[in-house]
């Protein structure tokens, strides 16, 4: 009986602990991150079609220049989320372009040429459509890294200079997978603890139901 009681106590500790760990990790993973895949060429060469990406949900005040973000703009892209790079935030003045030819042109942000080693073939625009946009507060100016094949802020000048509200951002694309991996590991650990707790609980029930061995108090003669 004592053994069964110990097993039962252990089961009641491990089982609920495992379930809590699973539920907490899954909820944190679902609310903190988005797993997706690239479906267009607009972010080449940084991201190509079919690449798996991890999107970290962040607050509006955490989005900055240079970040690659996933955002929604139904009036532009229907129900598909779009991934582009933040070039300007509220108050920035974005001008295209400095330089006379495609190979030398540069976008300027607040009067300073923007260094963009990530753009495909080193082409900062390639569309030969000059623009001068001052980003309204609470909005973002976004461009794809493949400037010659990206339908981005440049094509929606009539809508706040092509900018989108910060609230449209789903999250920031990250190359740091430590957080999701730790949460996945915690989920697996929780499942293991829950299973161990269940097995111990079943074992304890069997032990407690086992009839106690009868001990003769005096010799029996037949």
N, C-alpha and C positions, 0 to 999 in steps of 0.2 A: 504493500500500500504506500509506503514511504517513497519508493521508487516512482510509482505512478504519479504521486503528488508533485514530485520534483520535475518530472517530465511535463506535466500539465502546466506548471508555473512557467517553465522555459518556453513552452509553446505559446502561452498567452503573452509573453514578452516579445518573442521574435516575430510571430505572425502579424500583429497590429503594427509593429515597428516597420516591418517590410512593406506592408500595404501603404503606410504613411509615406515612406520613402519613394515608392513607385508613383503614387498620386502627386506628391509634391514635385518630383523631378519632371514628370510628364507635363504638368501644368506650367512649370517654369520654362520648359523647352518650347511649349506651344505659344506661350505669351511673350517670350523673350527673343525667339528666333523664327525665321521663315526659311525653309529649304526650297530651292527652286532651281531651274535650269535656264540657260541662255537660249533664246529662240530666234535671234536676229543677228545680223552682222554689224550693227551700229556701234558696238564697243570693241571691234577688232583694232589692234591686235591684243589688247588687254584681256578680253574675254571673247571666246569663239562659240559658235553654235554648238549646243550640246554640253557645254561646260556646266558642271554642278556648282552652285554658289550658296553661300550661307549669308543670310541677311539678318543683321542684328537690329532689333527694334530700338530706336533712340528717340529722345525728346527733341522738340523743334529747336531748342537752343544748342543742341549738340551737333547739328549739321553745319559743316563748314566748307570753304572753298577746297576743291580737289577731291572731296568725297564722291564716291560712286554710290548712287542711291537708287532704290527701287521705289517707284511712285505710281499713282494712278491718276489719270486724267481722262475720264470717260468721254468728254466732249471732243477729245483729240484721238484717242486710241481705243474707243469703245470699252470693252470690259477687260482688255489686256493691260497688265502692269508693264511699265517701261523702265529700262535701266539706262541711266545717263550720268554724266559727271557734272558736279556743281562747279560752275565757273564764277558766278557772282551771287552774293547774298544781299540782303536789304541795304540800300544806300550806295552800292557799288555802281560805277559807270563802266559799261562794257562797250568797247569800240572795235570794230573790224573794218579795215585791217591796216596795220603798218607794214609797208613793204610793197614793192611794185609788181612782184610776180608770185606765183603760187608757192614756189620753193622758199621764198624769203619772207612771206607775209607773217605777221604776228598779231594776235589779239592783244589789246591793252586793257588792263584793269586799273581804274583810277590813274590813268596816264602812264602806267608802267607796263612794258612788254611782258606778256605772260610766257614763262618757260614751260613748254609742254612736251617732254620727252616721250609721253605715252601715245601721242597721236599717230595714226597710221601714215607711214611714208613721210613723216615730218610735216604734213600739210595741215596748217592751222584752220583753214576754211575751205578753199578750193571751189566755192560756189560763185565767187565774184559778185556777191550781193552785199554791199556795205551796210552796216547797221551801227546805231549809236543808242544804247539803252541804259537808262538809269533804273536799277532794280528797286521797285517799291518795297517798303518795309514789310516783313512777313512773307516775302516771296523769294524765289530762286530762279536764276538763269542757268539753264542746263544744256549741255552739248554732248553728243556721242563722240567717242574717240576716233571713229572712222568718219571724218568730217564730210567726205564726198558721198557717204551712203548712210546718212542719219537724218531722220525727220524729227528735229528737236526744236528748241526755242526760236531758232532763226525763221521757222516757217509759220509762226503764229504771232507775228508782230502786232496784229490788231487786238490781241488779247493781252493787255498789260505788258506790251513789249515782248511777248512770248514767254514771260515768266509764269511759274506755277506757285500756288500757295505752299508754304512749308508744311501745312497740315495734310497735303496730298502724299507726303513721303511715308512709305510703309516701313522703311528701315534703311540702314547703311550696309552695303556689301562689305564683308570682312574676310580677310585671309587668315584670321586667327580662329582656329577651331577648338581651342582649349575648352572654352565654356560648353559648347554642345557635347564634346566628348566626355567631359566630366559628368554632365547630366545624364548622358546615355549610360555611363558606367554606374552611376547611382541608381538608375532604373533597373539595371541587371542585378545589382547587389540587392535591391529591395525585393525583386522577384525571388532571388535565391533564399533570402531570409523568410519570406512568406511561405515558400515551399517547405523549407526545413521546419518552420513552425507548424504547418499542417501535418507533416509526417510525425512530428513529436506528439502532436495532439492525438492523432489516431493511435499511436503506440501507447500513450498514457491511458487512453480509454480501454485498450485491450488489457493492459496490465492491471488496472483497477477492477476489471470484471473477472479476472482470473481467480478461481476459488482458492482460498488459502489452504495450505497443506495441513492435514489433520494430524495432530500429535497425540499418541496414546499416553494417557496419564497413569495407566497401570497395565501390567502384563495381561494379555488375553490368552486363554487356554481353550482349545477346541478338542 
